Amino acid sequence: MTSAASSCAPSSSQAFTVLIPRGLQAAVEGLPTENRQELLAELFRLAALARQEQGQLPLEGPYMLRLDVASCQVSVELDASRSRLTLVGLIRPQPLE
């Protein structure tokens, strides 16, 4: 898995980690550069936002977020108890012929 910590959290608090599982790395890398950059920026933005709002997030277990980013349907799992945001789904629309 690829992981990177969100860099905008104060050192006294645990930053959220963004994970891209091996099975999705090729799909992310296969995106056009602009779309890939937009997707990664949004994942890190969500991690930073989750870190800021961590006290208000439910700790019962991970929950799913589905969004449209960079012309893709994206699913992420947010686990506040582990301070982790994981990309779990990425669907690129197929061009109509």
N, C-alpha and C positions, 0 to 999 in steps of 0.2 A: 504494500500500500504506500501511496505517496502521502506525506503529511507535512503540514507547515503550520506553525503557530501564528495566530493573528498578532501583529506587531503593535497594535494601538492600545493594548491593555496596560495599566500600571503594573509595575513589578510586584506590588503587594497582592495582586489578584491573579488568579489563574486565567490565562488566555484560553479562548476556545481554539480547538485544533480543527483544521479542515482536512478531511480525509477523502482521497479519491482511490477507491479500491482498484486493484490490478485489472480486474475485468472491465473497468470503465476507462482506464487510461488511454487505450487505443482510440476509443470513441472521442475522448476529449482532444487528443492529439490530432485526430483526423478532421477536426473542425477547421474552417478557414481561420487564419490568424486573428482577424478582427473579432470573430465570434468567440474564439477560444479565450481571448483576452477579456471580452465582455463577461463571459461565463465565470472565469476565475475571479474577476473583480467583484462580481455579484456574490459569489460564495464567501469571499473574505469580508465583504460589506455585511452580509448576514451574520457571520461569525462575530464581527465587532459589535453589531447591534445586539446580538444575543448576550454577549459579555456585559454590555452596559445594562441590559434588562434582566440579568441572571437572577436577581432576587425576586423577580416577578414571574419567572417561568416555572411551570409545574415540574416537580422532581420525581413524580410517580414513575416515569419511564420515558423512553424516546417517543417522539411524535413526528409525523410526516408533514412536510410542506411540499406543495406542488406549485410550480410557477413556470411562466414562459420567459425565457432568457435567451438572447442571442439567436432568435428564430428556432429555439428548441424547447421541448417540453422537459422540464427538469424536476426531479424528485430528490429531496434531501431529507435526511433524518436528523432531527435535533435532539440531542441527549444532554440536558442541562446538568444532570447528576455527574456526568463524565466530562463536561465542558467540551463536547465534541459535536461537530457538524459533518455529516457524511453524505457524499453524493451517492445516491442509490439507484438513480435512473436518469437516462439521457436519451431522448428520442428526437431525432432530426426528421423534420417532415420531408417526404419524398416529393420531388418536383413532378408536377402534372405533365403528362405527355400528350 
